Amino acid sequence: MQTESRSIDTLRSREVERLVVGQPTSDGAGVRLTRVLTRELQRRLDPYLMLDEFRSDDPDDYLAGFPDHPHRGFETITYMIAGQMRHRDNNGGQGLLDAGGVQWMTAGRGIIHSEMPEQKDGLMHGFQLWLNLPAADKMIAPSYRDIAASGIPELTTPEGVRVKVIAGRTLGVAGAVARETTEPLYLDLHMPAGSAGAQELPATHNAFLYVYAGEVEVGGERRKVGAQRLAVLTNDPLADGVSIRAGAETRLLLVAGRPLNEPIAQHGPFVMNTAQQITQAIADYQAGRF
Ligand code: MN
């Protein structure tokens, strides 16, 4: 994570602005999950709209899955830590999401898909992150990409921090996906106890991290961020990035992106810019135009 030009000792780090505890909820046909990035954070963490964590070894929590449902106006990024999910969509897309793999789906002008567990028992653990599309791209053609675990670029820093680069770029390693307007950075970090790392972040970008196992200290203030906590990182025009120290063995997601600063109109699985576009999305879906 440590970049060529900055070490953890010289980097001016963002601090923790706010700690967020996820809200237990259910979605799809009754999958129990934790909504970590909720609607009230959409402005603050623009261009990100939602982050869900699903983690359970009780099949009753996940077997119902997410049967056919529509999306329009943004992208969904599903990252599996454990378990298997089958994706099917009305655009001909199909794939098996396996541990360590990523599904990057661009809903664009409209897609109908299902995400169903391909296991009867055992642990199902993963994340779904929603990345907004710029107004100009909301009605692009839908597309879908499966990236197996082996296709996610990975590196290990001299401190022993393992970094999976899902999107963006770190230490000269380009991630599996890049986006021009929002320049998403999406890293999964596996930090040994006692390790530290620094990641440069453009000062203009919104950023957050989510600890899903272990505990870290963030920034010069060394604010503690424990497991199942999302830390909103300050926007400091003078900060170069973020420094992170792991107290225990820790796994966390580090996410950043350039805000769109466009109006957000959401109705369930449709995210557009105006109420009129939402009405149109519902009408198009009901008329079978997806
Ligand atoms: Mn979906």
Boltz pocket constraint, residues with backbone or C-beta under 6 A from the ligand:
constraints:
  - pocket:
      binder: B
      contacts: [[A, 66], [A, 69], [A, 70], [A, 71], [A, 76], [A, 113], [A, 115]]
      max_distance: 6.0
